[in-house]
């Protein structure tokens, strides 16, 4: 089961690192994405990474502050979040894509993990 963890409460300007792992199946050859859903808003894409970590994408709102990475040997993808802002408050989800290339098309993501809450106080 895909599981995102590492969320919590942090002050503005702080950092958190989210992890996404699956103990039952490997996704080492698949692209993975991080998404978030702020309160009362639609789910939005945050960052994506291709199968070997050589290609990444970021939304404009997090570019320069968040870093997506992966450790294929651990079947884990990370989202390092620095310089957090109150507007980053959301439930964060990871999802595995059907293919190996990083993609911003939500429909390409075939299975989703449970989310983890990130709350940034001002």
Biopython code that builds the backbone (N, CA, C, O; Angstrom):
import numpy as np
from Bio.PDB.StructureBuilder import StructureBuilder

atoms = [
    (1, "UNK", "N", (0.842, -1.183, 0.000)),
    (1, "UNK", "CA", (0.000, 0.000, 0.000)),
    (1, "UNK", "C", (0.882, 1.240, 0.000)),
    (1, "UNK", "O", (1.803, 1.368, 0.807)),
    (2, "UNK", "N", (0.581, 2.155, -0.925)),
    (2, "UNK", "CA", (1.362, 3.384, -1.020)),
    (2, "UNK", "C", (1.030, 4.284, 0.162)),
    (2, "UNK", "O", (-0.138, 4.495, 0.490)),
    (3, "UNK", "N", (2.062, 4.805, 0.789)),
    (3, "UNK", "CA", (1.843, 5.592, 1.991)),
    (3, "UNK", "C", (2.737, 6.821, 1.986)),
    (3, "UNK", "O", (3.951, 6.725, 1.806)),
    (4, "UNK", "N", (2.112, 7.983, 2.188)),
    (4, "UNK", "CA", (2.859, 9.218, 2.352)),
    (4, "UNK", "C", (2.932, 9.523, 3.833)),
    (4, "UNK", "O", (1.952, 9.343, 4.556)),
    (5, "UNK", "N", (4.084, 9.983, 4.290)),
    (5, "UNK", "CA", (4.226, 10.336, 5.697)),
    (5, "UNK", "C", (5.228, 11.471, 5.835)),
    (5, "UNK", "O", (5.930, 11.818, 4.885)),
    (6, "UNK", "N", (5.282, 12.031, 7.012)),
    (6, "UNK", "CA", (6.226, 13.095, 7.285)),
    (6, "UNK", "C", (5.592, 14.458, 7.471)),
    (6, "UNK", "O", (6.291, 15.437, 7.732)),
    (7, "UNK", "N", (4.276, 14.533, 7.340)),
    (7, "UNK", "CA", (3.607, 15.801, 7.521)),
    (7, "UNK", "C", (3.593, 16.228, 8.977)),
    (7, "UNK", "O", (4.019, 15.489, 9.864)),
    (8, "UNK", "N", (3.095, 17.434, 9.203)),
    (8, "UNK", "CA", (3.019, 17.942, 10.563)),
    (8, "UNK", "C", (2.743, 19.418, 10.581)),
    (8, "UNK", "O", (2.378, 20.014, 9.567)),
    (9, "UNK", "N", (2.924, 20.011, 11.757)),
    (9, "UNK", "CA", (2.725, 21.439, 11.953)),
    (9, "UNK", "C", (4.082, 22.115, 12.021)),
    (9, "UNK", "O", (4.960, 21.681, 12.768)),
    (10, "UNK", "N", (4.258, 23.171, 11.249)),
    (10, "UNK", "CA", (5.529, 23.873, 11.213)),
    (10, "UNK", "C", (5.264, 25.367, 11.057)),
    (10, "UNK", "O", (4.251, 25.773, 10.486)),
    (11, "UNK", "N", (6.166, 26.161, 11.559)),
    (11, "UNK", "CA", (6.027, 27.613, 11.401)),
    (11, "UNK", "C", (6.475, 28.045, 10.012)),
    (11, "UNK", "O", (7.274, 27.366, 9.366)),
    (12, "UNK", "N", (5.969, 29.146, 9.574)),
    (12, "UNK", "CA", (6.382, 29.702, 8.289)),
    (12, "UNK", "C", (7.894, 29.874, 8.268)),
    (12, "UNK", "O", (8.500, 30.328, 9.239)),
    (13, "UNK", "N", (8.485, 29.506, 7.149)),
    (13, "UNK", "CA", (9.928, 29.552, 7.018)),
    (13, "UNK", "C", (10.617, 28.245, 7.368)),
    (13, "UNK", "O", (11.806, 28.067, 7.104)),
    (14, "UNK", "N", (9.868, 27.339, 7.958)),
    (14, "UNK", "CA", (10.429, 26.049, 8.361)),
    (14, "UNK", "C", (10.476, 25.044, 7.232)),
    (14, "UNK", "O", (10.172, 25.354, 6.080)),
    (15, "UNK", "N", (10.870, 23.815, 7.595)),
    (15, "UNK", "CA", (11.045, 22.759, 6.603)),
    (15, "UNK", "C", (10.402, 21.462, 7.075)),
    (15, "UNK", "O", (10.273, 21.207, 8.273)),
    (16, "UNK", "N", (10.006, 20.660, 6.113)),
    (16, "UNK", "CA", (9.536, 19.302, 6.363)),
    (16, "UNK", "C", (10.019, 18.425, 5.211)),
    (16, "UNK", "O", (10.240, 18.909, 4.101)),
    (17, "UNK", "N", (10.178, 17.151, 5.480)),
    (17, "UNK", "CA", (10.474, 16.203, 4.403)),
    (17, "UNK", "C", (9.417, 15.098, 4.406)),
    (17, "UNK", "O", (9.252, 14.377, 5.390)),
    (18, "UNK", "N", (8.725, 14.986, 3.315)),
    (18, "UNK", "CA", (7.733, 13.942, 3.144)),
    (18, "UNK", "C", (8.365, 12.731, 2.466)),
    (18, "UNK", "O", (9.279, 12.856, 1.651)),
    (19, "UNK", "N", (7.856, 11.561, 2.824)),
    (19, "UNK", "CA", (8.308, 10.316, 2.196)),
    (19, "UNK", "C", (7.113, 9.579, 1.621)),
    (19, "UNK", "O", (5.999, 9.673, 2.136)),
    (20, "UNK", "N", (7.358, 8.854, 0.562)),
    (20, "UNK", "CA", (6.325, 8.053, -0.096)),
    (20, "UNK", "C", (6.920, 6.683, -0.352)),
    (20, "UNK", "O", (7.922, 6.565, -1.056)),
    (21, "UNK", "N", (6.316, 5.647, 0.210)),
    (21, "UNK", "CA", (6.865, 4.302, 0.070)),
    (21, "UNK", "C", (5.739, 3.280, -0.030)),
    (21, "UNK", "O", (4.602, 3.540, 0.363)),
    (22, "UNK", "N", (6.074, 2.140, -0.553)),
    (22, "UNK", "CA", (5.115, 1.040, -0.668)),
    (22, "UNK", "C", (5.840, -0.235, -0.292)),
    (22, "UNK", "O", (6.795, -0.635, -0.958)),
    (23, "UNK", "N", (5.391, -0.869, 0.767)),
    (23, "UNK", "CA", (6.051, -2.075, 1.260)),
    (23, "UNK", "C", (5.667, -3.326, 0.482)),
    (23, "UNK", "O", (6.286, -4.377, 0.646)),
    (24, "UNK", "N", (4.638, -3.213, -0.373)),
    (24, "UNK", "CA", (4.129, -4.422, -1.036)),
    (24, "UNK", "C", (4.479, -4.507, -2.514)),
    (24, "UNK", "O", (4.533, -5.607, -3.064)),
    (25, "UNK", "N", (4.716, -3.384, -3.168)),
    (25, "UNK", "CA", (5.043, -3.454, -4.581)),
    (25, "UNK", "C", (6.036, -2.367, -4.933)),
    (25, "UNK", "O", (6.064, -1.299, -4.321)),
    (26, "UNK", "N", (6.837, -2.657, -5.913)),
    (26, "UNK", "CA", (7.867, -1.713, -6.305)),
    (26, "UNK", "C", (7.345, -0.750, -7.350)),
    (26, "UNK", "O", (6.541, -1.120, -8.206)),
    (27, "UNK", "N", (7.806, 0.479, -7.276)),
    (27, "UNK", "CA", (7.513, 1.456, -8.325)),
    (27, "UNK", "C", (8.803, 2.084, -8.830)),
    (27, "UNK", "O", (8.814, 3.226, -9.289)),
    (28, "UNK", "N", (9.885, 1.324, -8.739)),
    (28, "UNK", "CA", (11.196, 1.865, -9.098)),
    (28, "UNK", "C", (11.316, 2.189, -10.587)),
    (28, "UNK", "O", (12.199, 2.954, -10.974)),
    (29, "UNK", "N", (10.462, 1.635, -11.412)),
    (29, "UNK", "CA", (10.506, 1.930, -12.848)),
    (29, "UNK", "C", (9.394, 2.873, -13.295)),
    (29, "UNK", "O", (9.186, 3.067, -14.492)),
    (30, "UNK", "N", (8.689, 3.453, -12.347)),
    (30, "UNK", "CA", (7.582, 4.348, -12.645)),
    (30, "UNK", "C", (7.894, 5.774, -12.222)),
    (30, "UNK", "O", (8.636, 6.013, -11.270)),
    (31, "UNK", "N", (7.317, 6.704, -12.945)),
    (31, "UNK", "CA", (7.339, 8.094, -12.482)),
    (31, "UNK", "C", (6.428, 8.224, -11.262)),
    (31, "UNK", "O", (5.475, 7.463, -11.091)),
    (32, "UNK", "N", (6.742, 9.189, -10.435)),
    (32, "UNK", "CA", (5.964, 9.441, -9.219)),
    (32, "UNK", "C", (5.691, 10.931, -9.098)),
    (32, "UNK", "O", (6.525, 11.758, -9.464)),
    (33, "UNK", "N", (4.537, 11.258, -8.589)),
    (33, "UNK", "CA", (4.189, 12.654, -8.398)),
    (33, "UNK", "C", (3.738, 12.944, -6.973)),
    (33, "UNK", "O", (3.202, 12.078, -6.281)),
    (34, "UNK", "N", (3.966, 14.165, -6.561)),
    (34, "UNK", "CA", (3.400, 14.682, -5.304)),
    (34, "UNK", "C", (2.310, 15.678, -5.660)),
    (34, "UNK", "O", (2.477, 16.515, -6.547)),
    (35, "UNK", "N", (1.203, 15.575, -4.962)),
    (35, "UNK", "CA", (0.065, 16.450, -5.162)),
    (35, "UNK", "C", (-0.349, 16.997, -3.808)),
    (35, "UNK", "O", (0.066, 16.488, -2.767)),
    (36, "UNK", "N", (-1.167, 18.034, -3.832)),
    (36, "UNK", "CA", (-1.704, 18.533, -2.574)),
    (36, "UNK", "C", (-3.117, 19.061, -2.781)),
    (36, "UNK", "O", (-3.492, 19.474, -3.878)),
    (37, "UNK", "N", (-3.874, 19.038, -1.721)),
    (37, "UNK", "CA", (-5.228, 19.568, -1.761)),
    (37, "UNK", "C", (-5.426, 20.487, -0.573)),
    (37, "UNK", "O", (-5.599, 20.030, 0.557)),
    (38, "UNK", "N", (-5.399, 21.802, -0.838)),
    (38, "UNK", "CA", (-5.635, 22.773, 0.246)),
    (38, "UNK", "C", (-7.094, 22.707, 0.689)),
    (38, "UNK", "O", (-7.936, 22.205, -0.055)),
    (39, "UNK", "N", (-7.405, 23.198, 1.869)),
    (39, "UNK", "CA", (-8.787, 23.174, 2.346)),
    (39, "UNK", "C", (-9.730, 23.891, 1.391)),
    (39, "UNK", "O", (-9.501, 25.045, 1.026)),
    (40, "UNK", "N", (-10.782, 23.206, 0.993)),
    (40, "UNK", "CA", (-11.785, 23.815, 0.144)),
    (40, "UNK", "C", (-11.388, 24.010, -1.308)),
    (40, "UNK", "O", (-12.105, 24.661, -2.068)),
    (41, "UNK", "N", (-10.261, 23.454, -1.695)),
    (41, "UNK", "CA", (-9.786, 23.640, -3.068)),
    (41, "UNK", "C", (-9.565, 22.289, -3.752)),
    (41, "UNK", "O", (-9.606, 21.236, -3.116)),
    (42, "UNK", "N", (-9.335, 22.351, -5.040)),
    (42, "UNK", "CA", (-9.083, 21.132, -5.809)),
    (42, "UNK", "C", (-7.653, 20.627, -5.593)),
    (42, "UNK", "O", (-6.761, 21.366, -5.176)),
    (43, "UNK", "N", (-7.478, 19.360, -5.888)),
    (43, "UNK", "CA", (-6.135, 18.782, -5.816)),
    (43, "UNK", "C", (-5.281, 19.381, -6.925)),
    (43, "UNK", "O", (-5.750, 19.577, -8.046)),
    (44, "UNK", "N", (-4.026, 19.671, -6.603)),
    (44, "UNK", "CA", (-3.112, 20.261, -7.577)),
    (44, "UNK", "C", (-1.779, 19.526, -7.541)),
    (44, "UNK", "O", (-1.375, 18.956, -6.528)),
    (45, "UNK", "N", (-1.128, 19.565, -8.669)),
    (45, "UNK", "CA", (0.164, 18.893, -8.751)),
    (45, "UNK", "C", (1.238, 19.789, -8.136)),
    (45, "UNK", "O", (1.193, 21.012, -8.270)),
    (46, "UNK", "N", (2.194, 19.169, -7.466)),
    (46, "UNK", "CA", (3.276, 19.904, -6.817)),
    (46, "UNK", "C", (4.609, 19.625, -7.517)),
    (46, "UNK", "O", (5.323, 20.550, -7.904)),
    (47, "UNK", "N", (4.929, 18.348, -7.673)),
    (47, "UNK", "CA", (6.212, 17.973, -8.270)),
    (47, "UNK", "C", (6.119, 16.553, -8.823)),
    (47, "UNK", "O", (5.340, 15.727, -8.346)),
    (48, "UNK", "N", (6.926, 16.300, -9.828)),
    (48, "UNK", "CA", (6.978, 14.952, -10.401)),
    (48, "UNK", "C", (8.429, 14.562, -10.639)),
    (48, "UNK", "O", (9.309, 15.416, -10.747)),
    (49, "UNK", "N", (8.659, 13.262, -10.719)),
    (49, "UNK", "CA", (10.010, 12.766, -10.958)),
    (49, "UNK", "C", (9.913, 11.532, -11.843)),
    (49, "UNK", "O", (8.995, 10.724, -11.700)),
    (50, "UNK", "N", (10.871, 11.390, -12.763)),
    (50, "UNK", "CA", (10.828, 10.235, -13.650)),
    (50, "UNK", "C", (11.428, 9.008, -12.951)),
    (50, "UNK", "O", (11.807, 9.071, -11.781)),
    (51, "UNK", "N", (11.505, 7.908, -13.676)),
    (51, "UNK", "CA", (11.841, 6.637, -13.045)),
    (51, "UNK", "C", (13.222, 6.612, -12.392)),
    (51, "UNK", "O", (13.403, 5.952, -11.369)),
    (52, "UNK", "N", (14.200, 7.319, -12.966)),
    (52, "UNK", "CA", (15.555, 7.244, -12.403)),
    (52, "UNK", "C", (15.981, 8.526, -11.709)),
    (52, "UNK", "O", (17.134, 8.658, -11.299)),
    (53, "UNK", "N", (15.056, 9.474, -11.574)),
    (53, "UNK", "CA", (15.379, 10.713, -10.885)),
    (53, "UNK", "C", (16.079, 11.742, -11.749)),
    (53, "UNK", "O", (16.468, 12.802, -11.259)),
    (54, "UNK", "N", (16.242, 11.445, -13.018)),
    (54, "UNK", "CA", (16.968, 12.345, -13.886)),
    (54, "UNK", "C", (16.153, 13.500, -14.435)),
    (54, "UNK", "O", (16.709, 14.433, -15.014)),
    (55, "UNK", "N", (14.857, 13.448, -14.263)),
    (55, "UNK", "CA", (13.979, 14.503, -14.769)),
    (55, "UNK", "C", (12.907, 14.814, -13.727)),
    (55, "UNK", "O", (12.258, 13.912, -13.197)),
    (56, "UNK", "N", (12.735, 16.087, -13.446)),
    (56, "UNK", "CA", (11.744, 16.515, -12.460)),
    (56, "UNK", "C", (10.965, 17.717, -12.982)),
    (56, "UNK", "O", (11.434, 18.449, -13.853)),
    (57, "UNK", "N", (9.778, 17.906, -12.439)),
    (57, "UNK", "CA", (8.999, 19.102, -12.735)),
    (57, "UNK", "C", (8.457, 19.657, -11.429)),
    (57, "UNK", "O", (8.265, 18.921, -10.461)),
    (58, "UNK", "N", (8.213, 20.958, -11.410)),
    (58, "UNK", "CA", (7.674, 21.614, -10.222)),
    (58, "UNK", "C", (6.602, 22.616, -10.643)),
    (58, "UNK", "O", (6.675, 23.212, -11.718)),
    (59, "UNK", "N", (5.617, 22.787, -9.785)),
    (59, "UNK", "CA", (4.661, 23.856, -10.025)),
    (59, "UNK", "C", (5.343, 25.187, -9.724)),
    (59, "UNK", "O", (6.301, 25.238, -8.952)),
    (60, "UNK", "N", (4.857, 26.237, -10.320)),
    (60, "UNK", "CA", (5.464, 27.554, -10.126)),
    (60, "UNK", "C", (5.422, 27.973, -8.664)),
    (60, "UNK", "O", (6.309, 28.683, -8.190)),
    (61, "UNK", "N", (4.404, 27.538, -7.959)),
    (61, "UNK", "CA", (4.235, 27.976, -6.573)),
    (61, "UNK", "C", (5.269, 27.373, -5.613)),
    (61, "UNK", "O", (5.464, 27.892, -4.514)),
    (62, "UNK", "N", (5.926, 26.291, -6.016)),
    (62, "UNK", "CA", (6.900, 25.656, -5.119)),
    (62, "UNK", "C", (8.306, 25.645, -5.689)),
    (62, "UNK", "O", (9.249, 25.252, -5.004)),
    (63, "UNK", "N", (8.456, 26.066, -6.920)),
    (63, "UNK", "CA", (9.766, 26.022, -7.574)),
    (63, "UNK", "C", (10.777, 26.829, -6.772)),
    (63, "UNK", "O", (10.517, 27.969, -6.385)),
    (64, "UNK", "N", (11.928, 26.224, -6.530)),
    (64, "UNK", "CA", (12.978, 26.893, -5.764)),
    (64, "UNK", "C", (12.886, 26.662, -4.269)),
    (64, "UNK", "O", (13.822, 26.971, -3.532)),
    (65, "UNK", "N", (11.751, 26.115, -3.809)),
    (65, "UNK", "CA", (11.585, 25.850, -2.377)),
    (65, "UNK", "C", (11.453, 24.361, -2.077)),
    (65, "UNK", "O", (11.882, 23.901, -1.019)),
    (66, "UNK", "N", (10.867, 23.612, -2.993)),
    (66, "UNK", "CA", (10.665, 22.171, -2.805)),
    (66, "UNK", "C", (11.603, 21.402, -3.724)),
    (66, "UNK", "O", (11.947, 21.854, -4.817)),
    (67, "UNK", "N", (12.010, 20.219, -3.247)),
    (67, "UNK", "CA", (12.849, 19.344, -4.051)),
    (67, "UNK", "C", (12.317, 17.916, -3.976)),
    (67, "UNK", "O", (12.156, 17.357, -2.891)),
    (68, "UNK", "N", (12.052, 17.343, -5.126)),
    (68, "UNK", "CA", (11.623, 15.946, -5.195)),
    (68, "UNK", "C", (12.828, 15.081, -5.534)),
    (68, "UNK", "O", (13.660, 15.458, -6.359)),
    (69, "UNK", "N", (12.915, 13.932, -4.902)),
    (69, "UNK", "CA", (14.015, 13.006, -5.162)),
    (69, "UNK", "C", (13.527, 11.586, -4.889)),
    (69, "UNK", "O", (12.436, 11.377, -4.359)),
    (70, "UNK", "N", (14.356, 10.624, -5.263)),
    (70, "UNK", "CA", (13.965, 9.243, -5.015)),
    (70, "UNK", "C", (15.184, 8.386, -4.735)),
    (70, "UNK", "O", (16.297, 8.672, -5.175)),
    (71, "UNK", "N", (14.930, 7.323, -3.985)),
    (71, "UNK", "CA", (15.935, 6.317, -3.717)),
    (71, "UNK", "C", (15.344, 4.998, -4.194)),
    (71, "UNK", "O", (14.528, 4.387, -3.504)),
    (72, "UNK", "N", (15.756, 4.568, -5.366)),
    (72, "UNK", "CA", (15.159, 3.372, -5.968)),
    (72, "UNK", "C", (15.454, 2.126, -5.148)),
    (72, "UNK", "O", (14.648, 1.196, -5.118)),
    (73, "UNK", "N", (16.595, 2.100, -4.486)),
    (73, "UNK", "CA", (16.938, 0.921, -3.676)),
    (73, "UNK", "C", (16.009, 0.777, -2.476)),
    (73, "UNK", "O", (15.833, -0.320, -1.946)),
    (74, "UNK", "N", (15.417, 1.885, -2.053)),
    (74, "UNK", "CA", (14.495, 1.865, -0.923)),
    (74, "UNK", "C", (13.031, 1.969, -1.363)),
    (74, "UNK", "O", (12.120, 1.980, -0.536)),
    (75, "UNK", "N", (12.827, 2.046, -2.679)),
    (75, "UNK", "CA", (11.460, 2.159, -3.203)),
    (75, "UNK", "C", (10.730, 3.329, -2.530)),
    (75, "UNK", "O", (9.579, 3.212, -2.108)),
    (76, "UNK", "N", (11.437, 4.450, -2.448)),
    (76, "UNK", "CA", (10.910, 5.613, -1.728)),
    (76, "UNK", "C", (11.152, 6.888, -2.532)),
    (76, "UNK", "O", (12.197, 7.063, -3.158)),
    (77, "UNK", "N", (10.172, 7.759, -2.498)),
    (77, "UNK", "CA", (10.287, 9.084, -3.110)),
    (77, "UNK", "C", (10.100, 10.119, -2.005)),
    (77, "UNK", "O", (9.279, 9.941, -1.105)),
    (78, "UNK", "N", (10.863, 11.190, -2.082)),
    (78, "UNK", "CA", (10.856, 12.217, -1.046)),
    (78, "UNK", "C", (10.398, 13.562, -1.625)),
    (78, "UNK", "O", (10.500, 13.817, -2.825)),
    (79, "UNK", "N", (9.901, 14.386, -0.746)),
    (79, "UNK", "CA", (9.621, 15.778, -1.085)),
    (79, "UNK", "C", (10.176, 16.642, 0.047)),
    (79, "UNK", "O", (9.589, 16.733, 1.125)),
    (80, "UNK", "N", (11.312, 17.269, -0.221)),
    (80, "UNK", "CA", (11.898, 18.192, 0.743)),
    (80, "UNK", "C", (11.247, 19.547, 0.555)),
    (80, "UNK", "O", (11.277, 20.111, -0.539)),
    (81, "UNK", "N", (10.663, 20.066, 1.610)),
    (81, "UNK", "CA", (9.927, 21.328, 1.534)),
    (81, "UNK", "C", (10.611, 22.337, 2.451)),
    (81, "UNK", "O", (10.620, 22.168, 3.670)),
    (82, "UNK", "N", (11.172, 23.361, 1.874)),
    (82, "UNK", "CA", (11.859, 24.424, 2.612)),
    (82, "UNK", "C", (11.122, 25.742, 2.444)),
    (82, "UNK", "O", (10.281, 25.892, 1.557)),
    (83, "UNK", "N", (11.447, 26.686, 3.300)),
    (83, "UNK", "CA", (10.832, 28.024, 3.237)),
    (83, "UNK", "C", (9.320, 27.927, 3.131)),
    (83, "UNK", "O", (8.700, 28.584, 2.294)),
    (84, "UNK", "N", (8.739, 27.110, 3.978)),
    (84, "UNK", "CA", (7.297, 26.865, 3.911)),
    (84, "UNK", "C", (6.502, 28.134, 4.209)),
    (84, "UNK", "O", (6.902, 28.978, 5.011)),
    (85, "UNK", "N", (5.364, 28.230, 3.531)),
    (85, "UNK", "CA", (4.471, 29.367, 3.667)),
    (85, "UNK", "C", (3.101, 28.873, 4.136)),
    (85, "UNK", "O", (2.765, 27.707, 3.926)),
    (86, "UNK", "N", (2.317, 29.731, 4.760)),
    (86, "UNK", "CA", (0.963, 29.314, 5.167)),
    (86, "UNK", "C", (0.136, 28.761, 4.006)),
    (86, "UNK", "O", (-0.690, 27.869, 4.200)),
    (87, "UNK", "N", (0.356, 29.287, 2.812)),
    (87, "UNK", "CA", (-0.405, 28.810, 1.650)),
    (87, "UNK", "C", (0.008, 27.413, 1.195)),
    (87, "UNK", "O", (-0.620, 26.843, 0.303)),
    (88, "UNK", "N", (1.058, 26.856, 1.798)),
    (88, "UNK", "CA", (1.429, 25.468, 1.517)),
    (88, "UNK", "C", (0.599, 24.484, 2.340)),
    (88, "UNK", "O", (0.698, 23.271, 2.152)),
    (89, "UNK", "N", (-0.212, 25.004, 3.244)),
    (89, "UNK", "CA", (-1.058, 24.139, 4.065)),
    (89, "UNK", "C", (-2.004, 23.331, 3.186)),
    (89, "UNK", "O", (-2.747, 23.885, 2.375)),
    (90, "UNK", "N", (-1.966, 22.001, 3.360)),
    (90, "UNK", "CA", (-2.775, 21.112, 2.517)),
    (90, "UNK", "C", (-2.561, 19.680, 2.965)),
    (90, "UNK", "O", (-1.671, 19.382, 3.762)),
    (91, "UNK", "N", (-3.394, 18.805, 2.438)),
    (91, "UNK", "CA", (-3.111, 17.379, 2.536)),
    (91, "UNK", "C", (-2.267, 17.013, 1.324)),
    (91, "UNK", "O", (-2.649, 17.296, 0.188)),
    (92, "UNK", "N", (-1.133, 16.393, 1.563)),
    (92, "UNK", "CA", (-0.205, 16.030, 0.492)),
    (92, "UNK", "C", (-0.330, 14.537, 0.188)),
    (92, "UNK", "O", (-0.391, 13.699, 1.088)),
    (93, "UNK", "N", (-0.366, 14.234, -1.114)),
    (93, "UNK", "CA", (-0.496, 12.863, -1.587)),
    (93, "UNK", "C", (0.646, 12.534, -2.550)),
    (93, "UNK", "O", (1.139, 13.399, -3.273)),
    (94, "UNK", "N", (1.047, 11.278, -2.541)),
    (94, "UNK", "CA", (1.929, 10.812, -3.599)),
    (94, "UNK", "C", (1.149, 9.838, -4.480)),
    (94, "UNK", "O", (0.183, 9.214, -4.041)),
    (95, "UNK", "N", (1.583, 9.727, -5.708)),
    (95, "UNK", "CA", (0.911, 8.842, -6.650)),
    (95, "UNK", "C", (1.925, 8.302, -7.651)),
    (95, "UNK", "O", (2.907, 8.964, -7.984)),
    (96, "UNK", "N", (1.669, 7.102, -8.117)),
    (96, "UNK", "CA", (2.561, 6.433, -9.063)),
    (96, "UNK", "C", (1.944, 6.488, -10.456)),
    (96, "UNK", "O", (0.764, 6.189, -10.636)),
    (97, "UNK", "N", (2.753, 6.873, -11.431)),
    (97, "UNK", "CA", (2.272, 6.981, -12.805)),
    (97, "UNK", "C", (2.332, 5.645, -13.526)),
    (97, "UNK", "O", (3.037, 4.722, -13.119)),
    (98, "UNK", "N", (1.580, 5.575, -14.594)),
    (98, "UNK", "CA", (1.578, 4.364, -15.418)),
    (98, "UNK", "C", (2.918, 4.175, -16.122)),
    (98, "UNK", "O", (3.380, 3.046, -16.285)),
    (99, "UNK", "N", (3.525, 5.242, -16.527)),
    (99, "UNK", "CA", (4.775, 5.156, -17.278)),
    (99, "UNK", "C", (5.986, 5.582, -16.472)),
    (99, "UNK", "O", (5.905, 5.809, -15.265)),
    (100, "UNK", "N", (7.094, 5.685, -17.155)),
    (100, "UNK", "CA", (8.364, 6.001, -16.501)),
    (100, "UNK", "C", (8.760, 7.469, -16.606)),
    (100, "UNK", "O", (9.665, 7.916, -15.903)),
    (101, "UNK", "N", (8.090, 8.223, -17.478)),
    (101, "UNK", "CA", (8.456, 9.628, -17.668)),
    (101, "UNK", "C", (7.664, 10.517, -16.719)),
    (101, "UNK", "O", (6.491, 10.270, -16.439)),
    (102, "UNK", "N", (8.330, 11.550, -16.236)),
    (102, "UNK", "CA", (7.650, 12.516, -15.378)),
    (102, "UNK", "C", (6.515, 13.164, -16.165)),
    (102, "UNK", "O", (6.696, 13.552, -17.319)),
    (103, "UNK", "N", (5.376, 13.277, -15.554)),
    (103, "UNK", "CA", (4.214, 13.830, -16.242)),
    (103, "UNK", "C", (3.371, 14.651, -15.293)),
    (103, "UNK", "O", (3.258, 14.344, -14.106)),
    (104, "UNK", "N", (2.774, 15.714, -15.842)),
    (104, "UNK", "CA", (1.884, 16.560, -15.052)),
    (104, "UNK", "C", (0.406, 16.220, -15.295)),
    (104, "UNK", "O", (-0.485, 16.898, -14.783)),
    (105, "UNK", "N", (0.160, 15.176, -16.071)),
    (105, "UNK", "CA", (-1.214, 14.774, -16.348)),
    (105, "UNK", "C", (-1.721, 13.866, -15.234)),
    (105, "UNK", "O", (-1.258, 12.737, -15.073)),
    (106, "UNK", "N", (-2.678, 14.378, -14.473)),
    (106, "UNK", "CA", (-3.181, 13.624, -13.330)),
    (106, "UNK", "C", (-3.738, 12.275, -13.758)),
    (106, "UNK", "O", (-3.636, 11.297, -13.018)),
    (107, "UNK", "N", (-4.318, 12.215, -14.931)),
    (107, "UNK", "CA", (-4.909, 10.965, -15.405)),
    (107, "UNK", "C", (-3.871, 9.869, -15.617)),
    (107, "UNK", "O", (-4.223, 8.694, -15.719)),
    (108, "UNK", "N", (-2.608, 10.239, -15.683)),
    (108, "UNK", "CA", (-1.535, 9.256, -15.882)),
    (108, "UNK", "C", (-1.175, 8.517, -14.600)),
    (108, "UNK", "O", (-0.447, 7.526, -14.631)),
    (109, "UNK", "N", (-1.684, 8.999, -13.484)),
    (109, "UNK", "CA", (-1.338, 8.401, -12.185)),
    (109, "UNK", "C", (-2.358, 7.333, -11.826)),
    (109, "UNK", "O", (-3.554, 7.603, -11.713)),
    (110, "UNK", "N", (-1.862, 6.120, -11.651)),
    (110, "UNK", "CA", (-2.748, 4.968, -11.557)),
    (110, "UNK", "C", (-3.012, 4.484, -10.142)),
    (110, "UNK", "O", (-4.035, 3.850, -9.886)),
    (111, "UNK", "N", (-2.103, 4.775, -9.221)),
    (111, "UNK", "CA", (-2.485, 4.483, -7.851)),
    (111, "UNK", "C", (-1.914, 5.501, -6.878)),
    (111, "UNK", "O", (-0.810, 6.024, -7.027)),
    (112, "UNK", "N", (-2.743, 5.743, -5.875)),
    (112, "UNK", "CA", (-2.548, 6.851, -4.951)),
    (112, "UNK", "C", (-2.397, 6.350, -3.532)),
    (112, "UNK", "O", (-2.989, 5.349, -3.129)),
    (113, "UNK", "N", (-1.570, 7.091, -2.779)),
    (113, "UNK", "CA", (-1.432, 6.778, -1.378)),
    (113, "UNK", "C", (-2.369, 7.614, -0.533)),
    (113, "UNK", "O", (-2.991, 8.563, -1.010)),
    (114, "UNK", "N", (-2.456, 7.242, 0.729)),
    (114, "UNK", "CA", (-3.178, 8.077, 1.682)),
    (114, "UNK", "C", (-2.378, 9.347, 1.907)),
    (114, "UNK", "O", (-1.148, 9.322, 1.868)),
    (115, "UNK", "N", (-3.049, 10.431, 2.138)),
    (115, "UNK", "CA", (-2.390, 11.707, 2.282)),
    (115, "UNK", "C", (-1.811, 11.926, 3.668)),
    (115, "UNK", "O", (-2.093, 11.192, 4.616)),
    (116, "UNK", "N", (-0.991, 12.961, 3.749)),
    (116, "UNK", "CA", (-0.433, 13.392, 5.027)),
    (116, "UNK", "C", (-0.650, 14.897, 5.146)),
    (116, "UNK", "O", (-0.429, 15.648, 4.195)),
    (117, "UNK", "N", (-1.083, 15.319, 6.317)),
    (117, "UNK", "CA", (-1.445, 16.728, 6.522)),
    (117, "UNK", "C", (-0.195, 17.566, 6.789)),
    (117, "UNK", "O", (0.647, 17.211, 7.614)),
    (118, "UNK", "N", (-0.098, 18.670, 6.081)),
    (118, "UNK", "CA", (0.945, 19.663, 6.321)),
    (118, "UNK", "C", (0.249, 20.968, 6.678)),
    (118, "UNK", "O", (-0.578, 21.471, 5.917)),
    (119, "UNK", "N", (0.590, 21.509, 7.837)),
    (119, "UNK", "CA", (0.007, 22.770, 8.285)),
    (119, "UNK", "C", (1.138, 23.741, 8.597)),
    (119, "UNK", "O", (2.029, 23.444, 9.392)),
    (120, "UNK", "N", (1.087, 24.904, 7.959)),
    (120, "UNK", "CA", (2.108, 25.923, 8.151)),
    (120, "UNK", "C", (1.467, 27.116, 8.832)),
    (120, "UNK", "O", (0.548, 27.730, 8.290)),
    (121, "UNK", "N", (1.944, 27.441, 10.005)),
    (121, "UNK", "CA", (1.393, 28.567, 10.755)),
    (121, "UNK", "C", (2.179, 29.843, 10.467)),
    (121, "UNK", "O", (3.380, 29.809, 10.201)),
    (122, "UNK", "N", (1.480, 30.949, 10.526)),
    (122, "UNK", "CA", (2.122, 32.242, 10.221)),
    (122, "UNK", "C", (2.730, 32.868, 11.476)),
    (122, "UNK", "O", (3.308, 33.953, 11.407)),
]
sb = StructureBuilder()
sb.init_structure("model")
sb.init_model(0)
sb.init_chain("A")
sb.init_seg("    ")
for serial, (resi, resn, name, xyz) in enumerate(atoms, 1):
    if name == "N":
        sb.init_residue(resn, " ", resi, " ")
    sb.init_atom(name, np.array(xyz, "f"), 0.0, 1.0, " ", f" {name:<3s}", serial, name[0])
structure = sb.get_structure()
